[in-house]
Amino acid sequence: MICKNCNAEISETANYCPYCGFRTTPKLEEAETKKQQNLPSAKIPGKISLLIGFLSVIISLIPINKTLIVSGIILGLLVLIFTVIESIKHKHKLSTITIIVAAIGLASNISWLLFITYVL
């Protein structure tokens, strides 16, 4: 490997140039930041999934009847499955947040369904 600062020949595993002290590899934090910045923006299906995930959460906030809660469970489950499949194929910036939102909506709706069924 060649040092970018002094053009000296250095070891491939060197973190710093032994001749001029120039850092040859970026810090781990810089590499992680670049990796996060390189994620593509979500396309339309990813954005729609996030909106449907939020709809599932909103439904869980207004548990009127079992039908509405079951529809929230179905929406949350569909979004969760779709987003996991899509994030395996194409990782994008909204993948993680969409999975979290869908899981929250799903768990909240299931807990409301159990509460209405067994407690009320």
Phi, psi and omega in degrees: 000148180253134177293132181286344183268311185246359179064022178277151176283124181228166181294148178296333183266000183289136175272333179227149176289128180289347183266316183243348178084007180291135179287128184263339179239141179290154177296157181300321180296320179295320179295318179295319179297316179296321180297317180292323180290335182279353178293134180288157175292154180289141176274182184305313179300324178294320179290321178295320178300318179297317179296318179292325175298317176296324177299321177298320178293318179297319177300323180290341179278342180234069183284091182277311180211174184296324182298316179295319180294318178297321177295324175295321177296315180297315179299313180299318180294316179297315179296318180299312180296312181300316183291321177297316179297314180294323181289335174289319180285308186224100178288128176224176189297331183267359184303307184295314181295324179294319178297318180296313180298316180297319179294320178296314179298317180296311181296319181294317179294320178296318180294322176295319179298316178296320179296313181293322183288315189257339183259315183274000000 
